[in-house]
């Protein structure tokens, strides 16, 4: 499986997975918005460290893979998160309940911060 993590099992307002080109992809609003991080390949069946920083107010997304900051396209100016995030759908899971895809592997550290980390901290975390 290429699925890594999602937030909001009912709405999947946020998800991380590895796409067919072995890039990290971040999706929002039940995959209505997908942003592909390029610059490094995430080979399957290998240990990787991924760090993601998302700032809703600034509409910024940063992704680091194995200590390398990746290139991520900008959000559309009218981007907004679906309202279900604010209605209690905050659970993080390793399962995509819409299609049964699950993360297969080990997760050493999973952390959620209440602020978008600066680039240097994001890169440092992705080196762990």
Residue pairs with C-beta under 8 A, 6 or more apart in sequence:
1 101
1 102
1 103
1 104
2 17
2 18
2 19
2 44
2 101
3 15
3 17
3 94
3 95
3 96
3 101
3 102
3 103
4 15
4 16
4 17
4 18
4 50
4 94
4 103
5 15
5 16
5 92
5 93
5 94
5 103
5 110
6 12
6 14
6 15
6 16
6 92
6 93
6 94
6 95
6 96
7 13
7 14
7 15
7 85
7 89
7 90
7 91
7 92
7 93
8 14
8 84
8 85
8 89
8 90
8 91
9 89
9 91
9 93
9 95
9 97
10 84
10 89
10 97
11 29
11 30
11 82
11 84
11 85
11 89
12 27
12 30
12 31
12 96
12 97
12 98
13 28
13 29
13 30
13 81
13 82
13 84
13 85
13 89
14 26
14 27
14 28
14 54
14 85
15 26
15 27
15 28
15 31
15 96
16 24
16 25
16 26
16 50
16 52
17 24
17 25
17 27
18 24
18 25
18 42
18 44
19 25
19 36
21 36
22 41
22 42
22 43
22 44
23 36
23 37
23 38
23 41
23 42
24 36
24 37
24 42
24 50
24 63
24 65
24 70
25 34
25 35
25 36
25 37
26 34
26 35
26 37
26 52
26 54
26 61
26 63
26 72
27 33
27 34
27 35
28 34
28 35
28 79
28 81
28 82
29 81
29 82
30 82
30 98
33 75
33 76
33 79
35 61
35 72
35 73
35 75
36 72
36 73
37 63
37 65
37 70
37 71
37 72
38 70
38 71
38 72
39 65
39 68
39 69
39 70
39 71
40 65
40 66
40 68
40 70
42 48
42 50
42 65
48 65
48 66
49 65
49 66
49 67
49 125
49 126
49 127
49 128
50 63
50 64
50 65
50 126
51 63
51 64
51 117
51 122
51 123
51 125
51 126
52 61
52 62
52 63
52 64
52 122
53 60
53 61
53 62
53 63
53 116
53 117
53 118
53 122
54 60
54 61
54 62
54 116
55 61
55 116
56 81
58 116
59 74
59 75
59 77
59 79
60 75
60 116
61 72
61 75
62 69
62 72
62 116
62 119
62 122
63 69
63 70
63 72
64 70
64 119
64 122
64 123
64 125
64 126
65 126
66 126
66 127
67 123
67 124
67 126
67 127
68 123
68 126
69 119
69 122
69 123
92 110
92 112
94 102
94 103
94 107
95 101
95 102
95 103
96 102
108 128
109 128
111 125
117 125
